[in-house]
Amino acid sequence: MSKSRNLLIGSALLSATLTTPALADKLGLGRPALPEEIAAWDLDVRPDGTGLPDGSGDVWTGEEVFADYCAVCHGDFAEGIDNWPKLAGGANTLDHDDPLKTVGSYWPYLSTTWDYVNRSMPFGAAQTLSADDVYAIVAYILYSNDLVDDDFVLSKDTFFDVEMPNADGFIIDDRDSAEAHFWTETPCMEACKDSVEVTMRAMVLDVTPDETAAAEDTEAEVEEAVELAEAAETQEPEVMAPDPKLVAAGEKVFKKCKACHQVGDGATNRVGPVLTGIVGGAAGAVPDFKYSKPLQVAAEDGLVWTDAELAAFLADPKGYMKGTKMSFAGLRKEADIDAVIAYLQAAP
Amino acid sequence: MTDKTKDPGTSRRQFLGGALAAGGAVAGASMARGATPDPLITEVQEWASGLGDGVDATPYGLPIQYESDVIRRNVEWLTADTISSINFTPIHALDGTITPQGCAFERHHSGAIELRKEDYRLMINGLVDTPLVFTYADLERFPREQRTFFLECAANTGMEWAGAQLNGAQFTHGMIHNMEYTGVSLRTLLNEAGIQPEGTWLYVEGADASSNGRSIPMEKALDDCMIAFKANGEALRKEHGYPVRLIVPGWEGNMWVKWLRRMEVADAPVESREETSKYTDTLADGTSRKWTWVMDAKSVVTSPSPQSPITHGPGPLVITGLAWSGRGAITRVDVSRDGGVTWETARLAEDGKPMALTRFYLDVDWQGEEMLLQSRAMDSTGYVQPTKAQLREVRGLNSIYHNNCIQTWHVNANGEAENVEVS
């Protein structure tokens, strides 16, 4: 090291205007990372299996866990709902006009699937799955792609029994050679082609967001809001309005819910139902939303989302209602639950 | 600009509907003003008599209300929701090269998180002499660097592979921004931990729920990568990774990990989701290129363009746009007004800087003739921006990423522009 350091310092001296600080001795900043800290953050798993923890999961367990945590976006059979990613299918489509890229058809390494599920899923509740659950989910995804049989158990020991169909489907960036002809010394300036025809027009497709319409909508909304505010001023409040501070805190908590739920004016059903009017409202009552079986049953039995019921559900969704589609781990803090209920109540 | 969107005669909706105002009408109106005294001059205006806002009216200022249409926009049908999604910089309405943070495009995989400086930690581990943890305050004590770079999402222009689709430079080319960053080089930070000789890769990872992680060859990491805590002189915005993001000059935006929390020195790449299942480019035969990190030379005319039509009638016209290359500096930009038959060399506002946006201008006398406007960038390695046909010849239609083709705007006699593809 000392030799190269001298070289660097030497070149720095030669160029007094050098903008890059020369590499100097260590500054002694920071502190050593503790083994527990490294273990908590260093979770990545490599193609050779480095980083895989102990544990295991079978296909049938995986089907259940997948239904609980993943199916709400990815579908019961990993086929994908709406625009959410499809995880299964697409075998041998990569050279088609519209290739379907899934874990089975495209992903080259099983380690990537394990690593991604473990660290980044489920959406909105990342890093809450146990190692066994991750093994089980990945086993089920493999099964959905016809890559393993239904008696397959995934663990460190069986990890490399799985063959990923597109493992050899990748080449390293070869633009320098395959596209060498783009390095043209002198591009054409005159008479570069005989004729020019317009072959395609964006307006034919008409998929561009319309700014004028959006601007008008916003203006209309503002006007409406002003009118509503004026009307509200003339009325005596009939019910106790929630504490504004609590509502503001609840808005922050609601970020955890936003991935799947909308509330207020213009809210639409997403992965989860619209929550406008949920507090004190009948369960399972949002039109056009496909509720889970248990929630449908509870709704028929007359469940009403009182503060208490809602609080119990939010504290432990799956404990409160086994089989709910809501793949959310729950709110740990009572204060958060109170706040988010206040926010939902205050939403227009 | 607000006036323009409100004026029914020049609204974009009307452009899209194909309603054509009389060609000379706009120019006629402006000339007619010369015949009678302009009341804006002859009458004392309210702003020339009364008073404006006091100094503390906006402790942190936003653009004046008349610029309210210069905003990021998204294309809803592109993604399942807005949390894992992208929006676009209004490049059609900007000039110069620095992108204001407030309208610089956003791309999140699990939403823009709020991480306090006090709660921020950066870990360096793996093949190092001493694994280290830094606080934000620690990072501010390292020698600093200041550099300006563009960041382009690899998917910029990705919707245009199969044909002309989105009608506006914001939507076709707006997954880009260009900022002046202040921070610390990775060379300096990694030296503090001491890289072991086997350490040939650096895995970098964010603190948000997406755990976005990418593997970077150590050679690149030590060459010009840095962490940044300031952009355009002020703290990063949360949507760009406050308090600390990674800067990987010239390489695809996904590698510029936001809310950077960990750097692991390794002897092999992790092959994470974002470097295998995404950000890989499928060719016509079904094989896919991986590790296509560098962004090829590219340019686009930002005005006139579909969202920025010519409204002033015949006469002097400023054609302007942006050019950039991940391989080096822009050395030349040519502009064609006839769909690529003849080209003229545009004027660069400043000499191109490596891996940063370059502004170009072509000042012309427009007499209402139809134009097929194109721009073609060249960089310091001699690379010439290809046509879409040239790209398709090598890559097919399914690459999604790295579409750096020459863009064409059709400008009609009224000055309205449309995204088209030409033979």
Interface residues (C-beta under 8 A of the other chain):
Chain A: T19 T20 P21 L23 A24 K26 L27 L29 G30 R31 P32 A33 E37 I38 W41 D42 L43 D44 V45 R46 P47 D48 C73 D82 N83 W84 L94 D95 D97 D98 P99 K101 V103 Y106 W107 P108 Y109 S111 T112 D115 Y116 R119 S120 F123 G124 A126 Q127 G169 F170 I171 I172 D173 D174 R175 A178 E179 F182 W183 T184 E185 P187 C188 M189 E190 A191 C192 K193 S195 V196 E197 V198 T199 M200 R201 A202 M203 L205 D206 V207 T208 P209 D210 E211 T212 A213 A215 K255 K258 A259 R270 V271
Chain B: T5 K6 S11 R12 R13 L16 G18 D69 R73 N74 V75 E76 W77 T79 A80 D81 I83 S84 H109 S110 G111 M123 I124 N125 G126 T130 P131 L132 V133 F134 T135 D138 R141 F142 P143 R144 E145 Q146 G163 A164 Q165 L166 N167 G168 F171 S185 R187 T188 N191 E192 G194 Y203 E205 A209 S210 S211 G213 R261 R262 E264 A268 V270 E271 S272 R273 T276 S277 T280 T282 A284 D285 G286 T287 S288 R289 K290 W291 T292 W293 V294 D296 P306 Q307 D334 D338 G339 G340 V341 T342 W343 E344 L372 R376 M378 T381 G382 Y383 V384 Q385 P386 Q390 V394 L397 N398 H410 E418 N419 V420 E421 V422 S423
